[in-house]
């Protein structure tokens, strides 16, 4: 494995931490919530407001970000990473601000329920409900309900992909784009070569992914369901234009590549950014890692093109 020099500096610090799979859920959440370096670049936005997404379960916390300018703006519904076990509105606040400013779009970050307290399909249900709730109320916060995208990183990329599939299958809303950043799309025991090549020291390990899946699925360990593993879906046609970001040194690399290929064969408009020398999680480090800033800029440019004019 060859790493970019800037990525190597961060990885030395990450690899000095205890292995996630040896820790308790509480300890893992504490590690995942560590503050980002002060050098991380964060774009300015016009306004930020927390909301409560009222649903059939206890309210889902959300956070809205507005860009500068005059609306109505496109809407990006964002789902954070963290292995379905950790992460929250705070851990991905900087990424949401950067997406908001760069894509000139309102970003709605969704604080879905976490495992193991709430196992599959709780997170997927929360994300799909939140998409519908936000789209139906788009006018209330100066968003254009006809220009909506979903986005997520890692486990959040899984939830974005699942939400797009459910939106297609369960009566909308119609999406114009999905941005999947090194998404979780298949099981940890799929046998993909990237799980062998990048089993350790790449931001997330094979053992950590097994730990995350066990907490997310619980007793459903052998479950194969497209709402948990989108790569296992029988039909990927009719999904929105898709940008997938994959990482060279990442156990999840091959499932991202496979999903991109399956979408392409299904007739979906697919774009792909492959990041050499990077590790899983690098996207949170613009200003520290040049490639992170480049990928965010390219992703926002792609989103702006998908949104087009009202």
Secondary structure, DSSP 8 states (H G I E B T S, - for coil): ----HHHHHHHHHHHTS--GGGS-HHHHHHHHT----TTS-----SEEEEEEE--SSS-EEEEEEE-SS-S-EEEEEEE--STTTS--TTTTHHHHHHHHHHHTEEEEEEE---TTTS-TTHHHHHHHHHHHHHHHTGGGGTEEEEEEEEEEETHHHHHHHHHHHHHHHTT----SEEEEES---S-TTS--HHHHHTSSSSSS-HHHHHHHHHHHHGGGTT---TTT-GGG-S--TT---EEEEEEEE-TTHHHHHHHHHHHHHTT--EEEEEEEEEETTGGG-TTTSHHHHHHHHHHHHHHHHHH---
